Structures are given as structure tokens and as C-alpha cells.
């Protein structure tokens, strides 16, 4: 164990001493930070715009599929140019600026969640059934139930008067906003009038709930000040609380019947009262013309507390009373006038949980979905083209620099991992802090892209020679069966990665995860991944590229099935830790494998193809198939199906490699055919352009330098190397007097 710990730190320190690679490390840090600031959250951003799962699948498939043409083309152009740092910087800055265009895309659908309770207006008139009405401003589709009866838990909230009045919108708004009203009770028999004045607080005043087109969801709430707030209970019926004048109760003490009445406290002395909360069975009534006109739905009581035969009693003290309600109204000339409302009846407000009455808890309002979809898709495709081009050139630049300095690819990716560990949680926190507003992370992304572009101007690519026949060289390399098999395996791994990338955060959001937790998933994968990246060279040397890629298949299968089984979003961190293998280690093996099979003049082209297949075609296919499977079979079963398919294909690749490709390996020296290779340990330089020299001396050459540059197998530090370095360090310190 001590050996591997020493090897771990030795490789990091030895690599860090190469000053020529410090700009590359900074670029890796910035590049990964920039990508992981925004890209993991784009699926959630699409959801925020009202784009559904099928449309998200199309977006995630079309964007990389269209952009796939650019990375290989950009790679060929870069190989043709040689020193392409200015072009690389241009594409980086353009990608950041174009991402800001996504902020201009309008919300296409708004999901409105109705209040958790339904408010009933109840009337109890002699010789009439006990009746409830529901205002259809929040449409209620009754739940399906046997015998057309609904089991409801009702709660009495308030009693007062509901006045029928056909008012224009301005008058109706003035009534609902009034701070004072008078109830005038005219006793027809005695010809006397009693006036009751009610004053409302500011919190009692009705405030309409506006729906903003900048958010994709809105949760509606009732004004729960039932005893003091004026409200509409149908299109032309306005309820005025008068809880102090009368109340409602039912006598449930009888064996055969239930007697209900609206009255004062003394009127209920003989009642075995049911209390403010009670259970009832309600029967839905057929909609009448009056119901349609008033935008309401009507229910009748079938039973109360399991007792049927319900009757409404007349209260003699409230009989023959004519009710008028007067409201002060400000007219257009800023003068106060009074509006008198007649045709008022006694009503009480009751509430019941919406889920017991209505089958629809939400509704979706379509805005201009065509504009949202096509504008978002067009911008994403453009960003994909620019970013894909930038990615291909960046990978080509990295490999060119690593080849020149014989450095380790995995060790450079450590700093990319650290960048993602910092930036992704930062983005999640910013979204949560800004109340789920995505604008801050778009500006952060654009800023980091600008900085990355400026840094790219300082990388040294003077040594990279321009290729004279890029297309011919690429075609020659593509004839290798190992490379074709690698591309196919990366296509399948890209499908798995694309599906997870597109819909893991979708699943976590359904589980109630915060954006901060989503960002933390990247950090956990990075923490576990750093040791694997440091030791990626020895691991790949020990196991072989193909075996490491197969391990990636296995762990992808485990991750996918693991996500499908969790219900606590925090448990996803267990499986996110495996990303260090599925992406960090296996993709490093794929990149170095492709680099070993390519040539000096085709580095950028082959890496562009590899990136296009993995991040483009693979991601597109995985996102499209996954998105269209989620609706019919569910998101959990889709994760499980992907897991099975990935494992089966991984086993096929493993068997094909060991039983066929391993017996027919591609020539490892192809990578140096176009260059003169400086041989270590006293070997003379051999010009591999000379076929006779190649044939005579190929078996005398040491391990290929370029493969060493990509995963350091030939330069792997041993215990003797570490001890030697320690002695040299002590000697140097002694000379300095330390």
C-alpha cells in the first residue's frame, strides 16, 4: 500500500515540475470548469421553459447529431494549419457569447398547480336538498368513483351572504378590493332595518394571482382568511362574510335523519352537533345551463357521517329578511359612490382536500410552444457546432503538447476534474440562491469561456507541423479494425453517458433534489476520480486499454440500475462516485487508445471523430431513445433497460477483443511513421520514412514514445526511481544548506 501512495505523489510532483505543462493544466482547469458550470443543468433549464420529456429527447439528440460534422472537419482543418491557437480561441469565445442567446427563449408551457383545497359554497333552504357548488375558475373534473359518490372530508370555514350581480370587470374588481361593506337587514314584517358594518384589513383584500411567462410553473393558493375576505364563488356570485350573524350546523343525533340549519348559537342547543369537521358522501349533478353560465359545478349531499335522509330546517328568526349589501366604489372622477347589491342569500363556505373531489391537480397552459422549441433548438445546434469545434481543437492541442513533452494525459485531466468539482456545485448553489433562476450561470459560463479563449492564445503550438495530406492519412488510420471497434464501443458508452447526462437530473428533480445537490454529484465523482486519473497510466498498462473500457461498460450498467432503485436523492452520490471509472478512467483509456492507433498528422482529426462519436452521436442516440421510452415505461424502467443493454454490449466487446482483435493487433509503430523518433538510452534516431530501416530495426526500438506520452507505461516510476529522486532532492537541499 505504501508503494502505491509513494507512486501517487511521485507522479503528481514529477509532472508538476514540467513548467511547459503549467499553462495546459490551467487550461484544463478552466475548460472543465466552464463546461460543468452550464451543461449539466441544460436539461433542467429546458424543463423550466416548459419543454417536455419527448421534446427534450429530440433536443438532446438533434443538437449533437447536427453538430457531429464539425469536430472531425475542425480536426482536419487544425491538422492542416498546424498552429491553430487563434482559431481555437475564437471558437471558445464565440461559444460563450452564443450561450447567452438561450436567455432570450420564452417559456413555452406553464404548469399551473391548483390549490390543495376545494372551496364549496353551500346553501341550505327549506324544501331543497343540501347543495354545494364549486367555482370553476380552477376547473374541477370529479374523480371517478363507484355509484358516482365522492367521499369527502369537509370543514366549515365561514358563513355570510352571496349576492348575485352581473357587473363589468372594473366594478367587480372594485368590489373584491373594497375595505368596507355594510349589510342591511330589512325586517319585512316589522318594517325595520338593522345595519352591520364590516371593515377589512389589507391582508383581507383579494389579490389576483398573476401567472408570469418567465417561469414554467405556478402554484396557486387560496386566500385562507375565510371569515373576513370577500370572494367570488361563481361567475356572478360574490360572497360577503357575516360569521357573526349566523352559523351552520347539523343534528346527527337522530337515528334516521340528519337535520341541518343556519342560525345563531342558541338555535343549536338541542343539536348533537357534528362539529366544524365532518365526513360526507357527495353526488355529482348533471351540468345545467345555469351551471355553465355561472362557471360552477354542483354537488348534493347523499349522506353526512354515514347517515342519509338529510333535511334543511327554516330558522324563524332569519325568515322574511331582505338583505342588501352596500359597497363604496371610486368612480372615474375620483368620487365615492355606493353600489347596492340585492338578491342575496345565506351561504356558508366549506373546504375539502382537492384530491378527494377533483382528478385534475394541475393543468398546462400552452403559450407559443413552436417559438420556444424551434428557437431553443436553433441556438443549441449553433452552440453545439461551435463547442464541438472548440472541443476537437482543444483535444488535438492537448495531445500535440503531450506528445512533444512526453507527458501523461491522465495527470493533466486531474486539473479538469478539480475545476468541475468546484464549478458545478457553485452553479447549483447559484441557482438555488437565485430562487431557481438560471440567468447567473449563463453569464458565469460566458465569462469563463472568454477567459479560456484568452488563455488559449498563450499555448505554444509552434512545434506542430502542418499536414500535407490529412484526408489520405485519416483514411489510412481508419482501416485499423481496432480503431473501428473502439469507435463502436465509444458510441455505446456515449449512449449511456448521454442518457444519464440528459435525464439523471430530471429524475433527481422528481425526487425533490435541490440544485446544490445536483452540483455536488460532480464533486463526488471528481474526488473519487483524482486517484484513478493519477494512476491511469499504470492501470492502463497493467490491464490494457480494451479491458479498462470493458470495466467502464460494467460500471455504467451498475450506475444505471442503481439510479433506478433510489428514492432518496442523496443516495445518488453512491453511484455518482462510479463516474470516476465510467467516464474518468474509461474515457482516458479511449483517448489514449485512439492516440496510440493514430499518427502524428491525424491526432486532432481522430480525436475529433472520437469526441464526435462519444459526445455527439452517442449522446444523441441515448437521449432520443431514453426520452421516448420514459413516457410509456417510466423513467425507472428506462434506466434498468439501458443497464441491461449496456452490459450485454460490453460483454460482446470484451469477447470480440480477446477472441479476435487480440490475435490481430494493429501495428504500434504506425503512430511514428511520419516523424523521426528520438530513441532513449543511447538509441540513434531512425527515420521511419525509410521502409528498409523500419523493417530492419523495428524490433530493436523501445516502447513507442507516443504511447508513453499518453499513459506513461514506459516511464512508470518504480520504487528505485522514487528512491533515486529522493536522494537527488536531498543532495540538492544539502548544497543549498537546507
C-alpha positions in Angstrom: 0.0 0.0 0.0 2.9 2.3 0.9 4.3 1.7 -2.6 1.2 3.0 -4.3 0.9 6.0 -2.0 4.5 7.0 -2.9 3.8 6.3 -6.6 0.7 8.5 -6.4 2.5 11.6 -5.0 5.7 10.9 -7.0 3.8 11.0 -10.3 2.0 14.2 -9.4 5.1 16.0 -8.3 7.2 14.9 -11.2 4.6 16.0 -13.7 4.1 19.3 -11.9 7.9 20.1 -12.3 7.4 20.3 -16.1 6.9 24.0 -16.4 6.0 23.7 -20.0 2.8 22.0 -19.0 1.6 24.5 -16.4 -0.4 26.5 -19.0 -2.0 23.3 -20.1 -3.0 22.5 -16.6 -4.6 25.9 -16.2 -6.4 25.4 -19.5 -7.7 22.0 -18.4 -9.0 23.6 -15.2 -10.7 26.5 -17.0 -12.1 24.3 -19.8 -13.7 21.8 -17.5 -14.9 24.5 -15.1 -16.6 26.3 -18.0 -18.4 23.2 -19.3 -19.6 21.9 -15.9 -20.9 25.4 -15.0 -23.7 25.1 -17.5 -24.1 21.8 -19.4 -25.3 19.5 -16.6 -28.2 21.9 -15.9 -29.4 22.4 -19.5 -31.9 19.6 -19.2 -33.4 21.3 -16.2 -33.3 24.6 -18.0 -35.3 23.1 -20.8 -37.8 21.8 -18.3 -38.1 25.3 -16.8 -39.0 26.6 -20.2 -41.9 24.1 -20.4 -40.2 21.7 -22.8 -41.5 18.2 -22.1 -39.6 14.9 -21.9 -40.1 13.9 -25.6 -39.1 17.4 -26.8 -36.1 17.2 -24.5 -35.1 13.9 -26.1 -35.4 15.4 -29.6 -33.3 18.4 -28.5 -30.6 16.3 -26.9 -30.5 14.0 -30.0 -30.6 16.6 -32.8 -28.2 19.0 -31.3 -25.1 16.7 -31.2 -26.2 14.8 -34.3 -26.2 18.1 -36.4 -23.0 19.2 -34.7 -21.2 15.9 -35.3 -20.0 17.1 -38.7 -17.9 19.9 -37.2 -15.4 18.2 -34.8 -13.9 15.9 -37.5 -13.9 18.7 -40.0 -12.4 21.1 -37.5 -9.8 18.4 -36.6 -8.7 18.1 -40.2 -8.5 21.9 -40.6 -6.4 22.1 -37.4 -4.1 19.4 -38.6 -3.8 21.2 -41.9 -3.0 24.5 -40.3 -0.7 23.2 -37.6 -0.5 26.2 -35.2 -4.3 26.8 -34.7 -4.4 28.5 -31.3 -6.0 31.7 -32.7 -8.8 29.7 -34.3 -9.2 27.7 -31.1 -9.5 30.9 -29.0 -12.1 32.4 -31.5 -14.4 29.4 -31.2 -14.1 29.3 -27.4 -15.2 33.0 -27.1 -17.9 32.6 -29.7 -19.4 29.6 -27.8 -19.6 31.6 -24.6 -21.3 34.5 -26.2 -23.8 32.4 -28.1 -24.9 30.6 -24.9 -26.4 34.0 -23.7 -28.9 33.7 -26.6 -30.7 30.9 -24.6 -31.8 33.6 -22.1 -34.0 35.1 -24.8 -36.0 32.0 -25.4 -39.5 32.5 -23.9 -41.4 30.0 -21.7 -43.5 27.7 -23.9 -45.7 25.9 -21.4 -46.7 26.9 -17.9 -47.8 24.2 -15.5 -50.3 25.5 -13.0 -50.8 23.6 -9.8 -54.3 24.2 -8.3 -54.8 24.9 -4.5 -54.7 21.9 -2.3 -58.3 22.5 -1.1 -61.6 23.0 -3.0 -63.9 25.8 -1.7 -67.6 25.0 -1.7 -70.4 27.4 -1.5 -73.2 25.7 0.5 -76.9 26.6 0.6 -79.5 25.2 3.0 -83.0 26.1 2.0 -86.2 24.5 3.3 -87.8 22.1 0.9 -84.5 22.0 -1.0 -81.7 19.5 -0.8 -78.4 20.5 0.9 -76.4 21.7 -2.0 -72.7 22.6 -2.7 -71.3 24.5 -5.7 -67.7 24.8 -6.8 -66.4 27.8 -8.7 -64.8 26.6 -12.0 -62.2 29.3 -12.1 -60.0 26.5 -11.0 -61.5 23.7 -13.2 -62.5 20.6 -11.2 -63.0 17.3 -13.0 -64.6 15.0 -10.4 -62.8 11.8 -9.6 -64.2 8.5 -10.9 -65.9 6.6 -8.1 -68.3 3.7 -7.8 -72.0 4.7 -7.6 -70.9 8.2 -8.6 -70.4 9.1 -5.0 -67.4 11.0 -3.6 -66.1 10.5 -0.1 -65.2 13.9 1.2 -63.8 15.3 4.5 -65.5 18.7 4.8 -64.6 21.6 7.1 -66.9 24.5 7.8 -65.0 27.8 7.3 -67.4 30.7 7.3 -71.0 31.8 6.7 -72.3 35.0 5.2 -74.3 36.2 2.2 -73.8 35.5 -1.5 -75.2 38.2 -3.8 -76.0 37.7 -7.4 -74.8 40.6 -9.5 -73.8 41.0 -13.2 -71.0 43.5 -13.0 -68.4 44.6 -15.5 -64.8 43.8 -14.8 -64.0 47.2 -13.3 -66.9 47.1 -10.8 -66.2 43.5 -10.0 -62.6 44.3 -9.2 -63.6 47.3 -7.0 -66.0 45.1 -5.0 -63.3 42.5 -4.4 -60.8 45.2 -3.3 -63.1 47.1 -1.1 -62.0 47.7 2.5 -65.5 48.2 3.9 -69.1 47.0 3.3 -72.4 47.2 5.1 -75.1 44.5 5.4 -78.6 46.0 5.7 -81.1 43.5 7.1 -84.7 44.7 6.4 -87.4 43.0 8.5 -90.4 43.0 6.2 -92.9 42.2 8.9 -91.7 45.0 11.3 -90.5 47.4 8.6 -87.2 47.9 10.5 -83.7 47.8 9.3 -80.5 46.6 11.0 -77.2 47.7 9.6 -73.9 45.8 10.2 -70.7 47.4 9.1 -67.6 45.3 8.3 -64.1 46.8 7.9 -61.3 44.7 6.3 -57.6 44.7 6.8 -55.1 45.0 3.9 -54.5 41.2 4.1 -58.2 40.5 3.6 -58.3 42.2 0.3 -58.4 40.0 -2.7 -55.2 40.0 -4.8 -55.4 38.2 -8.2 -52.7 35.7 -8.7 -50.8 36.6 -11.8 -49.1 34.0 -14.0 -45.7 35.1 -15.2 -44.4 33.9 -18.6 -40.9 33.9 -17.3 -41.5 30.8 -15.2 -42.7 27.4 -16.3 -44.8 26.7 -13.2 -47.2 28.4 -10.8 -48.7 27.1 -7.6 -52.0 28.7 -6.8 -53.2 29.3 -3.3 -56.5 30.3 -1.8 -56.9 33.4 0.4 -57.4 31.5 3.7 -59.0 34.4 5.6 -62.4 32.8 5.1 -64.1 34.8 7.8 -63.0 38.2 6.6 -62.3 38.1 2.9 -64.7 38.9 0.0 -64.5 36.3 -2.8 -66.3 35.1 -5.9 -68.0 31.7 -5.6 -69.2 31.7 -9.2 -69.1 33.9 -12.2 -71.7 36.4 -11.0 -72.0 35.5 -7.3 -69.9 37.3 -4.6 -69.6 36.1 -1.1 -69.5 38.6 1.9 -68.6 37.0 5.2 -71.0 37.6 8.1 -69.9 34.9 10.5 -71.1 36.9 13.5 -74.7 36.9 12.2 -75.3 33.2 11.8 -73.6 29.8 11.5 -74.4 26.3 10.2 -74.7 23.0 12.0 -76.5 19.6 11.7 -78.1 17.5 14.3 -76.7 14.0 13.8 -78.3 12.6 17.0 -81.4 11.2 15.2 -81.4 7.6 14.2 -83.0 8.0 10.8 -82.4 11.6 9.7 -80.0 14.5 9.8 -81.4 18.0 10.4 -79.4 21.0 9.3 -80.0 24.6 9.8 -78.4 28.1 9.5 -78.8 30.1 12.7 -77.4 31.5 15.9 -75.7 29.7 18.7 -78.9 29.3 20.8 -80.7 27.6 17.9 -78.3 24.7 18.1 -78.7 23.9 21.8 -80.7 20.8 21.2 -78.4 19.6 18.4 -76.0 16.7 18.7 -73.6 18.8 16.7 -71.3 17.2 14.1 -68.6 19.9 14.7 -66.8 22.0 12.1 -65.2 18.9 10.5 -67.3 16.0 9.2 -67.4 13.3 6.6 -70.0 13.2 3.8 -70.8 11.5 0.6 -71.4 13.8 -2.3 -73.1 13.1 -5.6 -72.2 15.0 -8.7 -75.1 16.6 -10.6 -75.5 16.9 -14.3 -74.4 20.3 -15.5 -77.3 22.6 -16.3 -77.5 25.8 -18.4 -77.3 27.8 -15.2 -74.2 25.9 -14.1 -72.5 26.5 -17.4 -73.4 30.2 -17.3 -72.1 30.6 -13.8 -68.9 28.6 -14.4 -69.7 26.2 -11.5 -70.2 22.6 -10.7 -73.0 21.3 -8.4 -73.0 18.5 -5.8 -75.7 17.2 -3.5 -75.2 15.7 -0.1 -76.0 11.9 -0.2 -75.1 11.3 3.5 -73.5 13.0 6.5 -71.5 10.9 8.9 -72.9 7.8 7.1 -76.5 9.0 7.7 -78.8 9.7 4.8 -82.2 11.4 4.8 -80.9 15.0 5.1 -83.3 17.9 5.5 -82.8 21.6 5.8 -84.8 23.4 8.6 -86.1 27.0 8.4 -84.9 29.4 11.0 -87.8 31.6 12.0 -85.6 34.5 13.2 -84.0 34.8 9.8 -87.2 34.3 7.9 -88.7 37.2 5.9 -85.4 39.2 6.0 -84.4 41.2 2.9 -80.7 41.6 2.6 -78.9 44.5 0.8 -75.1 44.9 0.8 -73.7 48.4 0.2 -70.1 48.9 -1.0 -68.3 52.2 -1.6 -66.9 52.5 -5.1 -64.5 55.0 -6.5 -65.7 56.2 -9.9 -63.7 57.6 -12.8 -64.0 61.1 -11.4 -62.4 60.0 -8.1 -65.7 60.5 -6.3 -67.1 57.9 -4.0 -70.4 56.3 -4.9 -72.2 53.4 -3.3 -73.1 50.1 -5.0 -76.1 48.3 -3.6 -76.3 44.6 -4.2 -79.6 42.8 -3.7 -80.6 39.2 -4.5 -78.5 37.9 -1.6 -78.9 34.5 0.0 -77.4 32.9 3.1 -74.4 30.8 2.2 -71.6 29.0 4.0 -68.1 28.2 2.8 -66.7 24.7 3.2 -63.4 23.2 2.1 -62.3 19.7 1.2 -58.9 18.3 0.1 -58.9 18.7 -3.7 -57.6 15.1 -4.3 -60.8 13.8 -2.8 -63.0 15.7 -5.2 -61.1 16.5 -8.4 -59.0 14.3 -10.6 -57.0 17.2 -12.0 -54.5 18.6 -9.6 -52.6 20.5 -12.3 -53.2 22.0 -15.8 -50.8 23.0 -18.5 -51.2 26.3 -20.3 -49.7 26.5 -23.8 -48.0 29.8 -24.7 -46.2 29.8 -28.0 -44.6 26.4 -27.9 -43.5 26.4 -31.5 -41.4 29.6 -31.0 -39.9 28.1 -27.8 -39.0 24.8 -29.3 -37.5 26.0 -32.6 -35.7 29.0 -31.2 -34.1 26.9 -28.4 -33.2 24.1 -30.9 -31.6 26.5 -33.4 -29.5 28.1 -30.7 -28.5 24.8 -29.1 -27.4 23.5 -32.6 -25.3 26.6 -33.2 -23.7 26.3 -29.7 -23.1 22.6 -30.4 -21.4 23.3 -33.6 -19.1 25.9 -32.1 -18.5 24.0 -28.9 -17.8 20.7 -30.8 -15.3 22.5 -33.0 -13.6 24.0 -29.9 -13.6 20.7 -28.2 -12.0 18.9 -31.1 -9.3 21.5 -31.5 -8.6 21.6 -27.7 -8.2 17.8 -27.5 -5.9 18.0 -30.6 -3.8 20.8 -28.9 -3.6 18.8 -25.7 -2.4 15.7 -27.4 0.1 17.6 -29.5 1.6 19.2 -26.4 1.7 15.9 -24.5 3.4 14.2 -27.4 6.0 17.0 -27.6 6.8 16.8 -23.9 6.2 13.1 -23.3 3.6 13.9 -20.6 0.8 11.9 -19.1 -2.8 12.6 -20.3 -4.4 11.3 -17.1 -2.3 13.6 -14.9 -3.4 16.6 -16.9 -7.1 15.7 -16.5 -6.7 15.9 -12.7 -7.0 19.6 -13.0 -10.1 19.3 -15.2 -11.6 17.2 -12.5 -10.8 19.8 -9.9 -12.3 22.5 -12.0 -15.6 20.6 -12.3 -15.6 19.8 -8.6 -15.6 23.5 -7.9 -17.8 24.9 -10.7 -20.7 22.5 -10.8 -21.7 22.8 -7.1 -21.1 26.6 -7.4 -23.7 26.7 -10.3 -26.2 24.6 -8.3 -25.8 26.9 -5.3 -26.3 30.0 -7.5 -29.5 28.6 -9.0 -30.9 27.8 -5.5 -29.8 31.1 -4.2 -31.4 32.9 -7.1 -34.7 31.1 -6.5 -34.2 28.7 -9.4 -33.3 31.4 -11.9 -30.7 30.2 -14.4 -29.5 33.6 -15.6 -26.4 33.8 -13.3 -24.9 30.6 -14.5 -25.3 31.6 -18.2 -23.3 34.8 -17.5 -20.7 32.9 -15.5 -20.4 30.4 -18.4 -19.8 33.2 -20.9 -17.3 34.9 -18.7 -15.3 31.7 -18.2 -15.4 31.0 -21.9 -13.9 34.4 -22.6 -11.1 33.8 -20.1 -10.4 30.4 -21.6 -10.3 31.8 -25.1 -7.7 34.4 -24.0 -5.6 31.8 -22.2 -5.6 29.6 -25.4 -3.7 32.4 -27.1 -0.7 31.7 -24.9 -0.3 28.0 -25.6 2.7 27.1 -27.7 1.9 25.1 -30.8 4.8 26.3 -32.9 6.2 22.8 -32.9 3.1 21.3 -34.5 3.7 20.8 -38.2 1.0 21.3 -40.8 -0.1 18.1 -42.5 0.2 17.8 -46.3 -2.4 15.0 -46.9 -4.8 14.9 -44.0 -7.6 13.0 -45.7 -5.3 10.3 -47.0 -3.7 9.9 -43.6 -7.0 9.7 -41.8 -8.4 7.1 -44.3 -5.2 5.0 -43.7 -5.7 5.1 -40.0 -9.4 4.3 -40.2 -8.5 1.0 -41.9 -7.5 -0.4 -38.5 -10.1 -2.8 -37.1 -9.1 -1.9 -33.5 -9.9 1.8 -34.1 -13.3 0.9 -35.6 -14.1 -1.4 -32.7 -13.0 1.5 -30.3 -15.3 3.9 -32.1 -18.3 1.5 -31.8 -17.6 0.9 -28.1 -17.4 4.7 -27.6 -20.7 5.1 -29.4 -22.4 2.8 -26.9 -20.7 4.3 -23.9 -21.7 7.7 -25.3 -25.3 6.5 -25.4 -25.2 5.6 -21.7 -23.4 8.9 -20.8 -25.9 10.9 -22.9 -28.9 9.3 -21.3 -27.5 9.9 -17.8 -26.5 13.4 -18.7 -29.9 14.2 -20.0 -32.2 12.6 -17.5 -30.4 11.9 -14.2 -31.1 15.5 -13.0 -34.7 15.1 -14.3 -35.1 12.0 -12.1 -33.4 13.8 -9.1 -35.7 16.8 -9.6 -38.7 14.4 -9.4 -37.3 13.1 -6.2 -37.1 16.6 -4.8 -33.4 17.2 -5.0 -32.0 20.7 -4.8 -29.8 22.2 -7.5 -27.0 22.3 -4.9 -27.2 18.5 -4.5 -27.1 18.1 -8.3 -23.9 20.1 -8.4 -22.5 18.1 -5.6 -22.8 14.9 -7.8 -20.0 16.2 -10.0 -17.8 16.9 -6.9 -18.2 13.4 -5.5 -17.3 11.8 -8.8 -14.3 14.1 -9.0 -13.0 13.3 -5.5 -13.0 9.6 -6.3 -11.7 10.1 -9.8 -8.5 12.0 -8.9 -6.5 9.0 -7.6 -7.7 7.0 -10.7 -6.5 9.7 -13.1 -3.1 9.9 -11.3 -2.7 6.2 -11.6 -4.4 5.9 -15.0 -1.1 5.2 -16.8 -0.1 2.2 -14.6 -3.7 0.9 -14.6 -4.0 1.1 -18.4 -0.5 -0.5 -18.8 -1.4 -3.3 -16.3 -4.9 -4.1 -17.6 -4.8 -2.9 -21.2 -6.9 -0.3 -23.0 -9.7 -2.6 -24.1 -10.1 -4.2 -20.6 -10.3 -0.8 -18.9 -13.0 0.2 -21.5 -14.9 -3.0 -20.6 -14.8 -2.1 -16.9 -16.4 1.2 -18.0 -19.3 -0.8 -19.5 -19.8 -2.8 -16.3 -19.8 0.2 -14.1 -22.2 2.0 -16.4 -24.6 -0.9 -16.0 -24.3 -0.7 -12.2 -24.8 3.0 -12.2 -27.9 2.8 -14.4 -29.6 0.1 -12.3 -28.6 1.9 -9.1 -30.3 5.2 -10.1 -33.5 3.3 -10.9 -33.7 1.9 -7.3 -33.2 5.0 -5.2 -36.0 7.1 -3.7 -33.8 9.3 -1.5 -31.9 11.7 -3.9 -28.9 11.8 -1.7 -28.2 8.1 -2.4 -27.3 9.0 -6.0 -23.9 10.1 -4.6 -23.0 6.5 -4.2 -23.4 5.8 -7.9 -22.0 9.2 -8.9 -18.8 8.1 -7.3 -18.6 5.5 -10.0 -18.3 8.2 -12.7 -14.6 8.2 -11.9 -14.5 4.8 -13.6 -17.2 5.1 -16.3 -16.0 8.4 -17.6 -12.7 9.4 -15.9 -10.8 6.2 -16.3 -12.6 4.5 -19.3 -12.7 7.7 -21.4 -9.0 8.3 -20.6 -8.3 4.8 -21.9 -10.3 5.5 -25.0 -8.5 8.8 -25.7 -5.1 7.2 -25.2 -6.1 4.1 -27.2 -7.2 6.3 -30.1 -4.0 8.3 -29.8 -1.9 5.1 -30.0 -3.7 4.0 -33.1 -3.4 7.4 -34.8 -0.5 9.1 -36.4 1.3 12.4 -35.7 -0.6 14.2 -38.5 -4.0 12.8 -37.7 -4.1 13.4 -33.9 -6.6 16.2 -34.0 -8.8 14.5 -36.7 -9.0 11.2 -34.8 -9.7 12.9 -31.5 -12.4 15.0 -33.2 -14.0 11.8 -34.5 -13.8 10.1 -31.1 -15.3 13.2 -29.4 -18.0 13.5 -32.0 -19.0 9.8 -31.7 -19.0 9.9 -27.9 -20.4 13.3 -27.2 -22.3 13.7 -30.4 -23.8 10.6 -32.0 -23.7 8.5 -28.8 -25.2 11.2 -26.6 -27.9 11.9 -29.2 -29.0 8.3 -29.6 -29.0 7.7 -25.9 -31.0 10.9 -25.2 -33.5 10.2 -28.0 -34.2 6.6 -27.2 -34.3 7.3 -23.5 -36.6 10.2 -23.8 -39.1 8.3 -25.9 -39.0 5.3 -23.6 -39.7 7.3 -20.4 -43.3 8.1 -21.2 -44.5 4.6 -22.0 -42.5 2.5 -19.5 -41.4 5.1 -16.9 -38.1 6.7 -16.1 -37.0 3.9 -13.6 -37.6 1.1 -16.1 -35.8 3.1 -18.8 -32.7 3.3 -16.6 -32.9 -0.5 -16.0 -33.3 -1.3 -19.7 -30.3 0.8 -20.5 -28.4 -1.0 -17.9 -29.1 -4.4 -19.4 -28.3 -3.4 -22.9 -25.0 -1.7 -21.9 -23.9 -4.8 -20.0 -24.7 -7.1 -22.9 -22.9 -5.0 -25.5 -19.9 -4.6 -23.1 -19.6 -8.4 -22.8 -19.8 -8.7 -26.6 -16.9 -6.1 -27.0 -14.9 -7.9 -24.3 -15.3 -11.3 -26.1 -14.6 -9.8 -29.6 -11.4 -8.2 -28.4 -10.0 -11.2 -26.7 -11.0 -13.8 -29.2 -10.4 -11.8 -32.4 -8.7 -8.4 -32.1 -6.1 -9.5 -29.6 -4.9 -12.1 -32.1 -4.6 -9.5 -34.9 -3.2 -6.3 -33.2 -2.7 -3.1 -35.1 0.9 -2.0 -35.7 2.0 0.1 -32.7 4.7 1.8 -34.7 2.2 3.4 -37.0 2.0 6.3 -34.7 5.5 7.4 -35.6 5.6 6.7 -39.3 5.8 10.4 -40.2 8.3 11.5 -37.6 11.8 10.8 -36.6 11.7 9.2 -33.1 14.4 10.1 -30.7 15.3 6.9 -29.0 16.1 7.0 -25.3 19.1 5.3 -23.7 21.6 5.8 -26.5 19.5 4.6 -29.4 20.2 6.5 -32.6 17.4 8.4 -34.3 15.8 6.3 -37.0 13.9 7.8 -39.9 10.8 5.7 -40.1 10.1 7.1 -43.6 12.7 4.7 -44.8 10.9 1.4 -45.1 14.2 -0.6 -45.2 15.2 1.0 -41.9 11.8 0.3 -40.5 11.9 -3.4 -41.5 15.4 -4.0 -40.2 15.3 -2.0 -36.9 11.7 -2.1 -35.8 12.2 -4.9 -33.3 15.2 -3.1 -31.8 13.1 0.1 -31.0 12.0 0.7 -27.4 8.3 1.2 -26.5 6.6 3.7 -28.7 7.3 7.2 -27.4 3.8 8.5 -28.1 2.1 5.8 -26.1 4.4 6.7 -23.2 3.3 10.3 -23.7 -0.3 9.4 -23.3 -0.3 7.0 -20.3 3.3 6.7 -19.3 3.6 3.0 -19.3 7.3 3.0 -20.3 8.2 5.7 -17.9 6.2 4.4 -14.9 8.0 5.2 -11.7 9.4 2.3 -9.8 10.5 2.2 -6.1 14.1 2.6 -7.3 13.1 5.7 -9.3 11.4 7.2 -6.4 14.3 6.5 -4.1 16.7 7.9 -6.7 14.6 11.1 -6.9 14.5 11.4 -3.1 18.3 11.1 -3.0 18.7 13.8 -5.7 16.4 16.0 -3.8 18.3 15.6 -0.5 21.6 16.3 -2.3 20.2 19.4 -3.8 18.9 20.6 -0.5 22.2 19.9 1.1 24.0 22.0 -1.4 21.6 24.8 -0.6 22.2 24.4 3.1 18.6 23.4 3.8 
